[in-house]
Amino acid sequence: MEPDGILLLRALTMPADANPNGDVFGGWIMARLDEAGAVLAYEMCRGRVVTVAVGPIEFGNPVKVGDAVCVYGRCVHIGRTSIAFKLQLWTRRNCEEWTRRVMVTETVITYVAVNDEGKKRPLPEYLEANREEILSRGYME
Ligand SMILES: CC(C)(COP(=O)(O)OP(=O)(O)OC[C@H]1O[C@@H](n2cnc3c(N)ncnc32)[C@H](O)[C@@H]1OP(=O)(O)O)[C@@H](O)C(=O)NCCC(=O)NCCS
């Protein structure tokens, strides 16, 4: 299995990101997913966005301190004021026994484009005009 979508974020996990057991805290991973999706949402919505909904999140593999993690994403829904991305977080373990890249989790996060007052605004017209291509490629600026 290969990562799905474009590379949005790379990060090295640090001791400060660990839970009391010594593995990376699940909340840190969830924050990276939202952060990566927000980067894509800001670009594609050409301005301010807020997170409105996050899909279920299951952790299939642990993330260890010292792992390099990557978040990949693709656009899966274009609404009137909302846009949704499938986001995957993968890790590559920095040790001899396990250098494979493994998927830790994936989810769908929905963002709403908002104006300066924080009220929803219509998505830019190019998104609707290029809907098929965007959903097929996963991305367009
Ligand atoms: C997001 C927000 C602006 C929506 O305002 P609203 O006037 O209530 O808007 P609506 O209920 O019409 O929803 C707007 C869009 O979000 C979608 N949406 C709302 N709730 C959703 C959910 N649970 N899952 C998926 N999409 C959802 C709607 O379908 C609609 O999409 P569309 O216009 O593309 O059809 C408002 O709820 C808000 O400010 N929420 C707080 C956001 C926030 O602080 N996030 C965390 C920090 S970033």
PDBQT file of the ligand as one rigid body, heavy atoms in Angstrom, charges set to zero:
ROOT
HETATM    1  C1  LIG A 201     -18.228  26.284  10.507  1.00  0.00    +0.000 C 
HETATM    2  C2  LIG A 201     -19.290  27.374  10.709  1.00  0.00    +0.000 C 
HETATM    3  C3  LIG A 201     -18.767  28.704  10.179  1.00  0.00    +0.000 C 
HETATM    4  C4  LIG A 201     -20.532  26.928   9.912  1.00  0.00    +0.000 C 
HETATM    5  O1  LIG A 201     -21.469  27.928  10.039  1.00  0.00    +0.000 OA
HETATM    6  P1  LIG A 201     -23.029  27.671   9.739  1.00  0.00    +0.000 P 
HETATM    7  O2  LIG A 201     -23.617  28.984   9.341  1.00  0.00    +0.000 OA
HETATM    8  O3  LIG A 201     -23.610  26.960  10.891  1.00  0.00    +0.000 OA
HETATM    9  O4  LIG A 201     -22.995  26.743   8.461  1.00  0.00    +0.000 OA
HETATM   10  P2  LIG A 201     -23.758  25.411   7.998  1.00  0.00    +0.000 P 
HETATM   11  O5  LIG A 201     -24.386  24.632   9.084  1.00  0.00    +0.000 OA
HETATM   12  O6  LIG A 201     -24.633  25.838   6.865  1.00  0.00    +0.000 OA
HETATM   13  O7  LIG A 201     -22.525  24.567   7.420  1.00  0.00    +0.000 OA
HETATM   14  C5  LIG A 201     -21.658  25.115   6.454  1.00  0.00    +0.000 C 
HETATM   15  C6  LIG A 201     -21.073  23.976   5.651  1.00  0.00    +0.000 C 
HETATM   16  O8  LIG A 201     -20.433  23.059   6.527  1.00  0.00    +0.000 OA
HETATM   17  C7  LIG A 201     -20.981  21.761   6.326  1.00  0.00    +0.000 C 
HETATM   18  N1  LIG A 201     -21.010  21.065   7.597  1.00  0.00    +0.000 N 
HETATM   19  C8  LIG A 201     -21.579  21.506   8.734  1.00  0.00    +0.000 A 
HETATM   20  N2  LIG A 201     -21.441  20.568   9.700  1.00  0.00    +0.000 NA
HETATM   21  C9  LIG A 201     -20.801  19.529   9.131  1.00  0.00    +0.000 A 
HETATM   22  C10 LIG A 201     -20.393  18.242   9.590  1.00  0.00    +0.000 A 
HETATM   23  N3  LIG A 201     -20.620  17.851  10.843  1.00  0.00    +0.000 N 
HETATM   24  N4  LIG A 201     -19.757  17.430   8.733  1.00  0.00    +0.000 NA
HETATM   25  C11 LIG A 201     -19.513  17.797   7.465  1.00  0.00    +0.000 A 
HETATM   26  N5  LIG A 201     -19.890  19.012   6.953  1.00  0.00    +0.000 NA
HETATM   27  C12 LIG A 201     -20.524  19.846   7.792  1.00  0.00    +0.000 A 
HETATM   28  C13 LIG A 201     -22.371  21.995   5.783  1.00  0.00    +0.000 C 
HETATM   29  O9  LIG A 201     -22.834  20.851   5.074  1.00  0.00    +0.000 OA
HETATM   30  C14 LIG A 201     -22.138  23.174   4.887  1.00  0.00    +0.000 C 
HETATM   31  O10 LIG A 201     -21.513  22.752   3.693  1.00  0.00    +0.000 OA
HETATM   32  P3  LIG A 201     -21.906  23.317   2.218  1.00  0.00    +0.000 P 
HETATM   33  O11 LIG A 201     -22.127  24.796   2.318  1.00  0.00    +0.000 OA
HETATM   34  O12 LIG A 201     -20.682  22.996   1.395  1.00  0.00    +0.000 OA
HETATM   35  O13 LIG A 201     -23.103  22.565   1.765  1.00  0.00    +0.000 OA
HETATM   36  C15 LIG A 201     -19.662  27.516  12.220  1.00  0.00    +0.000 C 
HETATM   37  O14 LIG A 201     -20.345  26.345  12.631  1.00  0.00    +0.000 OA
HETATM   38  C16 LIG A 201     -18.429  27.715  13.099  1.00  0.00    +0.000 C 
HETATM   39  O15 LIG A 201     -17.881  28.823  13.168  1.00  0.00    +0.000 OA
HETATM   40  N6  LIG A 201     -17.986  26.634  13.775  1.00  0.00    +0.000 N 
HETATM   41  C17 LIG A 201     -16.774  26.697  14.610  1.00  0.00    +0.000 C 
HETATM   42  C18 LIG A 201     -15.554  26.323  13.799  1.00  0.00    +0.000 C 
HETATM   43  C19 LIG A 201     -14.324  26.220  14.664  1.00  0.00    +0.000 C 
HETATM   44  O16 LIG A 201     -14.143  27.026  15.560  1.00  0.00    +0.000 OA
HETATM   45  N7  LIG A 201     -13.515  25.178  14.421  1.00  0.00    +0.000 N 
HETATM   46  C20 LIG A 201     -12.423  24.816  15.274  1.00  0.00    +0.000 C 
HETATM   47  C21 LIG A 201     -11.276  25.704  15.200  1.00  0.00    +0.000 C 
HETATM   48  S1  LIG A 201     -10.706  25.996  13.566  1.00  0.00    +0.000 SA
ENDROOT
TORSDOF 0
